[in-house]
């Protein structure tokens, strides 16, 4: 059960990162973009990457259980 939840979290993080990349492309193609939006987008992307870095080593631990 934990393994399934772990897989779903990683899938969600991966999809979230892809969605953010898509949004970034749209934002940066707009010459009138709001700098606060870029800052928020960058923070969210960093958080997703951090979460993935935290979760990835847990895969080895779950495999041993």
C-alpha positions in Angstrom: 0.0 0.0 0.0 2.8 2.4 0.9 4.6 1.5 -2.3 1.5 2.4 -4.4 1.1 5.7 -2.6 4.8 6.5 -3.1 4.5 5.8 -6.9 1.4 8.0 -7.1 3.3 10.9 -5.3 6.2 10.6 -7.7 3.8 10.5 -10.7 2.0 13.6 -9.4 5.3 15.5 -8.9 6.5 14.6 -12.4 3.2 15.7 -13.9 3.3 18.9 -11.8 6.8 19.7 -13.1 5.7 19.1 -16.7 2.7 21.4 -16.2 4.9 24.1 -14.7 7.3 23.8 -17.7 4.3 24.3 -20.1 3.2 27.3 -18.1 6.7 28.7 -18.0 6.9 28.6 -21.8 3.6 30.6 -22.0 4.7 33.1 -19.4 8.1 33.8 -20.9 6.7 34.2 -24.4 4.5 37.1 -23.1 6.4 40.4 -23.2 4.1 41.9 -20.6 4.6 39.2 -18.0 4.3 40.0 -14.3 7.6 39.5 -12.4 5.7 38.2 -9.4 4.2 35.5 -11.4 7.7 34.4 -12.5 8.9 34.4 -8.9 5.9 32.3 -7.8 6.3 29.9 -10.7 10.0 29.4 -9.9 9.3 28.8 -6.2 6.7 26.1 -7.1 9.0 24.4 -9.5 11.8 24.4 -6.9 9.4 22.9 -4.4 8.4 20.1 -6.8 12.1 19.3 -7.5 12.9 19.3 -3.8 10.0 16.9 -3.1 11.2 14.6 -5.8 14.7 14.6 -4.3 13.4 13.8 -0.9 11.1 11.0 -2.1 13.5 9.3 -4.5 15.8 7.8 -1.8 12.8 6.5 0.0 12.3 4.0 -2.9 15.2 1.9 -1.7 13.9 1.9 1.8 10.4 0.8 0.6 11.9 -1.9 -1.5 13.5 -3.4 1.6 10.3 -3.5 3.6 
